[in-house]
């Protein structure tokens, strides 16, 4: 947890008629939050965090930003927003550690709100209950808390949990960054701001699995940048009272994205999915899966495609597993879930490839049913579809141009359908794993069906429905079989054995390993991003993606046989070298805990051009990527890769977080064979500095040890 400690609540209250606050409440210690109020409501007028003897301001004094917004739906279906700035706030309780404030009879809807803020060590813990009195109104959703306006938005960056994790600079120039949890856009329920030295964190502490949305940026047409959370309400559009059923926590902290991730890591321990044991301790994760170093993607349904898998595994000479598509006779993204009958050669190909030591994991979809199929009518699938507000099923269209219907995971029919497919594949066909697409990638659909046994709209049924579906699937798995899905939203960590990580889109930001900072050594990830034809053509983008998945602790690849074509020999050789380095360092990169980022100065950059419809842009990136890891055996290791076509020397700075509490004046970076690759000297007392030379298109994992 951070070193910032919000300990005491100092209240200065001058109460007028009706107990309206007309002064302020201040939280102060190592950090401070000031609440101001008048007849126009309550807002945060200042928020500061102390760092290295100075104060960093996170919330500016103006303009006012409402701490909460309640959306009310009227009988006509129209919706209106009511905010904390729409009427006077009344003090119910103010003590050294707790503040409770109420609003009453706010229009439209005669909305009443009770907001609480409590001090818990370094944290502020927020709670809110809202109700509507008007007969023709109901609650829809709640935004709370919304922190802002952010001071110095040009000089701070956002930290969000899309995919691997993203950092975006200059928030005034960014469109609103928003992600629905759980999905690929928000894999864990927290977000933060940082200037590199201090930060402001917001996250939920929810053990049941309620959907929510986190946002940072210029919201609702405002010029002010804010950070906040929006909550879907179970029974949205029908209920008149709702209390957010989990704590929302904000805290100031020292550091950047890594430290924000570690705050959530502690909070996640309270959940079934966040409390997942380390891979060294987990049961149910098969040996072949944790021993996989590289993933093949492609078909495997006849002699030719099986031979391609053999050739791939033979070239790389490390444990390879195969993620297999188009094993069914139906086209891709069409006629789901009628995957059987399978292609005639699939069974034989699976048997031969797995006998050669390559595990096969075929694709199915975990969300979609084609309403044009015979099974849709025969099984009355419409009754299990996720329904929109109008009572009609949703429709999604992908590259196949076929309308497909998302199903509600809380329904027994969909749970039985997916479980039946998994059962046939693992127990009849004999595959080692099944990839169930979209579960962790796609955001929950608000389901308004009246016959599914859950409240309309929001609620925990989406996460809990998929948890039950996956429990059923796990129950039919034979020993040594595994389940995986697309992307890495965390409510299913304990029920899935692997996550395919390919959807992180930077969109002007920088990809950082936030997910490994939380769950490194506890879950299996494979892949990094999609590999495009332009990546192969430009070379360096492909190599950088390989190098980043290596240093992020991901199993490598999710690449097809095209990597072995003659023109891509340097990239294939580089990937092979990465795989070899990973193979001997699984204790760090598979089982280890990610340590804070390393300070590096690399004078060598690689460059390439990217074409789009409007222009040709030159891109640049450092030639060296690196990360530090702590193994279960308490060894400290440095993973480093060079994507350039020549050797590169990089200046490194390690601190005691990387080296441990060593007393030596020098430390050595040693290879697995015991050779010293570099020596770093201690200066100043808590830091080690030195240079490391990495050969062209090479990688290794070095142990950090006191120099002999």
N, C-alpha and C positions, 0 to 999 in steps of 0.2 A: 504494500500500500504506500501511498505517497507520504512524503514528510510534511505536507501541509496539514495543519490540524486546526479545524474550526471548533473551538471548545466552548465559548461562552456566548450567550445572546444578551446583548445590552439593549434594553428597551427605553425609549424616551417617548412617552405617550402623553399627549395633551388631548383630552377627549372633549369633544363638543356635543351638541345635541345628538341623541341617538348613538352615542359611542362611536362616532366617526373619527377615524385616525386623522389628525391634522399635523402630525410630525412624522417621525420615522422610527423604524426598528433596525438595529444594526447587529450583525453577527461578526465578532472580531476575535482574532488570536493571531495565528500565522496567515490567516486569510480573512476577508471581510465581505459581507453582503449587506447592502443597505436597501431597505424597503421604504418607499415613500408613498404617501396617500393623501388624497383630499376628496372633495365631493365627487370628483370624476373617477375614483377608483384607486387601485393599488398597483404599483409597478416596482421593478428593481431600478434604483437610480444609480447604483454603483456596485461593482464586484471587483475585489482585488485579491491577488495572491502574492505572498511574499516570496522572494527568491534572491538568495545571496545578499541579504541585507537591504534589498530594495523592494519596491512594490510594483507589481504589474497590474494595470487596470484591464479588466476583461469586459466590463459593461460600462458604456458611456452614459452620461447623464441625460441625454436627449437624442432622438425623440422617444417618447414613451412607447413601450412595447407591452401588450397585455400578457400577463403571466398565464392566463388560461383563456381559451375560446371554446364555447359550447355551441355545437350546431344543433338547431332545433328544426324538426320537420313538422310542418303544419298539415292539417287534414287534406288540403289540396295537393299535397306532395311537394310544395315549395319549401325550401330550406333557408334559414336565416342564422346568422352568427350572433351570439351574445358573448361579450368579453368582460374581462376584469376592469376595463376602463369605461364601462357603460353605466356605472352607478357607484354610490358610496360603499365603502367597505367598513364593517363593524368588527371591532376586536372582541373575540370571545375569550381568549386566553393569551397571555404573554408572560413567559417566565424566562429563566436563564437558558433553558434548553428547548423551548417549544413555543410556537406561535400558531394560533388558530384564528382565522378571519372568515367572516361570512358576508354574503351578499343576498339580498332578498328582492323578490318581485321585479326582476329585470325583464324588460320587454324585448322581443315578443316571447310569449309563452309563460310569463311570470316565473322566470327561472330563479331558483335558489341554489347557491353554491357555498360549500364549506371547504376551505383550503387549509391544510396543515403543513407546517415546516418544522422539522425536528433536527436537532444536532446529534450526530452519532460519530464521535471521534473526528475523523477528517471529513466526514460527509454531511451534506444536508439531505434529509429524507423527506420527500414530498408526497402528500396524499390529497385526494380531492373527491368530493361527493357532490353530485348535481341532481336536481329534480326540476320538473316542470309542473305547474299547477293548472294551467289552462287545459280545458277538456279536449280541445282539438289539436293538441300539440304532443309531441313525443321527442325523446332524445335520439340523436343520430350518431355523432362522434364527439370526441373531446381532444383538444390540443392542450397539453399540459406536461411540464412547464415549458414555456418558451422564453429563452434567455437572450436578452439583447437590449438595445442595439450593441453589437460587438464593437469594441473600441479597436482602432487601427486595422480595419479589415484588409487593407492592402498589404499589411506586414505579417499576417498570421495565415496559417493554413488549416484546412479541415482534415479530419481523420475519420474515415468511414470504412465499413466492413464489407464492401462489395468484393466478392470473390476472395482473392488473396488479401486484399486490403488496399486502399487508395489514399493518397495525400493530394490535395488540390491547393494551389497557391492563389493569392490575390482574389479574395472571395467577392469583391465588388464586381469583378469582371466575369465571374462564373454564374451560370444559370443556377437555379435552386438545385441542390443535390439532395435527392430524396430516395429512400429505399424502403420497401415493405419487408418486414420481418415475419416469417422466415422466407428468404429467397436469395438468389445470386446477387441481388442488389443490396441486401442487408443480411449477412449470414449470422450475425450475432447482435443482440439488442443493445448496442451502445454506439456512441459517436463522440467526437471530441474536437477541440480546437487547440492549437499550440503555436507558439512562436519559436519553438526549438529549445527553449529553456523552461518555460512554464506552460501549463495547459489547463483547460476547463473540460471536464468529463460529464456526460450524462448517460445513464443506463437504467434498464429495468432489472429488478430482482424477482423474476417470475418463475415459479416452479411448476406451473400448470401448462403453460404454452398458449398464451393469448397473442393474436396478431397485433402488430402496431407498425407505425411508420416513423422513421427518424429522418430529420431534415436539417440542413445547414445551408445558409445562403440568403438571398433576397426573396422573401416569401410574400405572396399575395400582393404583388405590385409595390411593396415597400422599397424604399431606398436603403433601409437599415438591414444589416446582416444579422440573422438570429440563428440560434441553435435550439432545437426542440423535438418534441415527441407527440405524435397523434395516435389516439387509442380508438380502435373499433369497439363498439358497444354490443354485447350480446343482446339480441332483441332490438337492434337498431330500427328506429321508425315505429316501434310499438311500446317501448318501456318509458316510464315516467320518472324513474329514479335509478341512478347508477353510481356505485362507488368503485373507483379503480381498485382491483383486487390484489395489487402487488405494489411494493414500494418502488418509487422512482428516485434515483440517487444522483445527485450532482456533487462533484468534488473538484477542488483545485489540486494540481499535482505538479511536481517538478519533472521536466523531461518532455518527451515527444511521443510518437505513436507506440513505441515499445512499452513505455510506462503506462499509457492508456490501456493497452492490451492486458497488462499484468493486473490492473485494477479489475477488469472484467474477469480475468482468470480466477481471481479469488471469489467473486460473486457467483460465477458459474458452478463452483464447487457445491453450491446449495441445491442444484438441480440434478435429476437423474441422469441427464445427458452430459452435463458438464463435469460430473463426478466420475466419469469413465476412468478406469484404471489405466496405468501405463501399458503400452503394448507388451512389455516384458511380463506383465502380470495378467493381462486380459485373457480370458478363455473365449473360445469361439472364433478367434481369428486364425485361420489355418496357416500351417507352416509355409505352404507354397506362396501365399499372398505376401507375408512379411519378408519372404526371401526374394520376391520379384524385384529386379533392378530396372527393367525396361519393358514397355508395353508396345505391342504391335496392334495396329488397327487395320481391319480389312475383312474380306470374305474368307471363309474356310468351309467350303461346301462341296468340293470336288478335288480330284488329284492335283490339278494345276494350282488351285489356291492353297491347298495344304502344302504343296512343295514350296510356295512362296513363304509360308510361315517357317518351314524347315530352314530355308536359305537365310532368312532373317536371323533366326536364333543361332545358326551356325556361324554367321559372320561376327556377331557381337560377343559370343563366347561367355555370356553371363546369363543368369536366369531370366527368361523372357516369358511373359504371359500374353495371350491374344484376346483382344476385345473384338468380337466378331459381329458383323452386321449382315443384313440381307440373307440370313439363313433360312428364311421363310419364303414361300412361293408368292405371297402377296407383295405388292410394291411397298417401298418405305413410306411411312406416314400415310397409309391407306389401308382400309379394311381392318383397322385395329378393333378389338384384340384377337382377331381370327388368325393367329400366327401359324397354327397347324392347319393343314399338313406342312411339314418342313420340306426343304429341297431334298431330292432323293439321295444325294451324296453327302449330306451333312453329317449323318450318324457315323459313317465310315471315316470321314475326315477328322471328326472329333476324336474318335478312338485312336487313330494313328498319331495325331499330333500330341495328344495327352500321353500316349505311351512313350513318346520321345521326350517327355518332360516339360512340355509347354501347356500350361493350363488354359482352357478355353472358357470364355465368359461371353455368352451371347446377349444381344440387346432385346429388351421389351420396353414398352412405355408404361409408366405407372399412373398416368392421368387420363388418357384419351380413349374415347370410343367413337367409332365412325357410325353415325346415325343412319347411314345408307346400307349397313350390313344386315344380313338375315338375323344375326344374333341379337341385334338391337331390338327387333320386334319380338323374337322368340323368347327372350329373357326379360322383356319389359324393362329395358335398361333406362328408359326415360325416367322411371321412378327413382333411380339412383343418381341421376345427373345433378350437378350443381346448377341451381336455378338463380337467375337474376331477379331484380326487383319486380319485373313484370310477370314473373312466374314462368318464363321461358328459359330453356337451357342456353348457356353460353356457347359460342362457337369460336374456334381458333383455326386459322389457316396458315400452313407453313409452305415450304417450297413445292410440295406435291400439289398444291392448290385444292386439296380436299378438305372440306369443312369437318372439323373434329370437335367432339364435345368433352369438356373437362367433367370428370365424375367427382362426386362428393365422397371423400375417403371415410366419412363416418358411416356409410351405408354397408350393411352386410354383403350386398350383392357385389360391390366393387372389391371389398376385401377378399371375398371368396374367388372372384375372377382372377385377381393378380396372384393369389396364393396357389390357385390351380395351375396357372402357367409356370410358376416357379417349380412346383412339385413335378410336373411332367419333364421339365428341362433337367433338373438335377437327379431325379430318380429313374426316369425312363431313358432319356438321352445320355445322361451321365456326365454332363458338363460340371466343371469345378466351381463355377460361379454364375450368377445372373446379374446383369446390369439392368436396373429398373429406372428408366429415364424420367427426368423432370421433377422427382419428388422434392429434392432440396433446391432446385433451380427456380421453379415457377412460384410466384407469390400466391398465397391463399386466395381463392375466389370467395367473395361474400355470397354465401348460399342462403337463399330465402325460401327453400322448400319447407313445407309444413309437415311432411311425413317422414323426416329423417331423424327425429328424436333430438334435435338440437335447436337452440334459439335462432331466429333469423339474423343474418348478417354476421356480426362478429361473434367471438367466443373461442374457446379452446378446442372445439371439436375438430378443426382441420389438423392441428398438430397431433391431438390425441387419436384422431381417426387413423392417421398414417402410422402412429405408433402401434395401434392395434393391428393394422394391416401387416406391418413388418414383424410383429410378434408372431402372427400366424405363419408368415413366410419362414421365419427362423425355425419354427416348430417342425417344418417338413424337410429342413436341410439335413442331409446325411453328414456324418463326420467328414471334415475336410472341405466342405462347400462354403461359399461366401456370397454375400449380397453387396452390391455397390449402387451408387446413383450419380446423377449429374449434379455437380457443384457440392457445396459444403455447409449449407445452413445447419446449425448445430443441434436442433431438437431431436435429431435421430442418430447422434454419435454412437450411442450405446447399442443400437439395433442394426446398424450397417457396419460393414467391415472395411469399406473403402469409398473414397470420393474422387470422381473425375473432375479435375480443376482445369477448365478451358475457357470459361466465359468472362474472365476479368477484362473489361474494356477500359483503358486508361481515361479516354475522353478528356484529354488535356491534363490529366494528373499523372502521378507516379505510382507504380505498383510497389508495394512494400509487404513484407511477410507478417501481417498482423495475425492471420489465422494460425500459422506455426508458433507465433509468440504466445498464443493462448493454448493451443492443443498439440504442439510439437511433441512427438514421442507417445501420443495417446491415440491418434487416429492415423490411418493410411491414406495418403493422397497420391494421385498419379496424374501426369500431364502438367501443363502450365498454361498455355494458350493454344488456340488454333494455329496451325502452320499453313500459311497461304503460299500460293505459287510465287508471289512477289518476295516472300521471305527466302525461298530457295534461290530465286534469281539474284537477290541482293546479298545473300550469304550471311552478312553480319546480323541481321534481325533473327535469322534462324539460330545462329550460334548463341546469340544473347539469350534467347528463350531457353535453349538447352542449358546454358550456364546458370540462369536464374532458377530453373527448376531443380538443378543440382544443389545450389547453395540454399534454397528454400527447404530442402529436405524431402522433396517430392520424388516418387519413383519416376524414372525418366520416360521420355518418348510420347506415347500415343501418336505414333508416326507409322506410316505405311511403307511398303516395299520400295516406293519411289526414292527413298533416301539412299538406296544401294545402286541407283543408276550411275553410270560412269561420270557424268558431269558433276555429281555431288560427292565425289570421293573425299575431299577435305572435310566436309561436314559429317560424313559417316565416320571418318576416322576420329574426329573430335568427339562425337557422341559415344563412340566406343571407348575412348580414353576416359570420358566422364563416368561411364558405366563401370569401368574397371576400378576407378578411384572410389566410387560409391560402394562397390561390392565389398571392399576390404574395410570400409568405414561405416557399416550399417549401425554399429553401436552409437555413432553420433547422428548420422543423417536419417536413420529410420527410428531408432529407439531414444534418441537424445532430446534434450530440452534446448530450445533456441535461446542463445544469450543476446545481450544488446548489440546493436549494430557497431561495426568497427569503423574507427576513423581512418580513412585512407587518402593518400594523395597519389593519383595516377596521372602522370604527364602524357601518357599515350592514349589517344582516343581513336575510335574507329568511326568511319562515316559512310553514308550511303544516301541514295536519293529515293524519295517516294513520290509517285505520281498520283495525282487526283484529277478530277474533272477540270479544276480551275488552274492548277499550277504544278510545278515540280519543286519539291521541298527537300533540302539537305538536312539529314538527321545525323546526330552525333551521340556517342555514348562512351564512357570509360571502357578501356579494353579489359580491365580486371573487375571481377565481381567476387565477393567473399562473404562469409558468415562465420560465426563462432557458436560452438555447441558444447553442452555438458552431457556426458554419457551417463548411463545408469551406474557405471563403475566409478564415477566421479573424475573421469578424465576430461580434460578440456582440449578441444580440437578446433582447428581453423580450416574451413573448406574454401578453396580458392580456385578460380578458373580464369584462363586467358583466352579471349576469343580472337586475338590478333594473329596475323601471319608471321610475326616476329616475336622474339622474347621481349618481355616487358618487366621493368623494375618498378615496384610500387613501394611507397613509404607508408609504414603501418604505425599506428598508435594503439596499444592495448592498455586497458586499465585493470584495476583489481576485479572488476566484474567479469572480465575475460580470463584473467590469470589465477584468480583465487587469492587468498591472503598469503602470498609468497613473500619471503624475506630476501630472496636472491637479488644481487645487483644486475644480473643478466638472466634472461630466459632464452631458451632455444626452441625453434620450431623444427620438429623432427618428423621424418617420413615414417611410414609403417615398418620399414626395414632398419630404422634406427639412425639414418643419416641426418646430419644437421643441415637444414635448408637455409636457415637464417638465425642470427643472434640479435636480440633486442635488448637495449640497455635502459636501465631505470633512471629517468630524469624527466620531470621532477619525481618526488617520492612515490606517488601513486600511479605513475604511468611508465610504460615501456615503449621505446621508439627504436625503429630499425627499418631496414630495407629487405625486400624479398624479390628475387628474380624468378619469373615463371616462364618456362619455354613456350614457344609458339603453339597455339591450339592445344593447350595442355591443361591438366587439372590435377590437384592432389588434396589430400586431407592430412594436415600436420598436427601432431600433438604438441601442446604448449607445456614445456617442462623447464624447471630451473636448469641453467647451463651448468655443465660439468666443470 
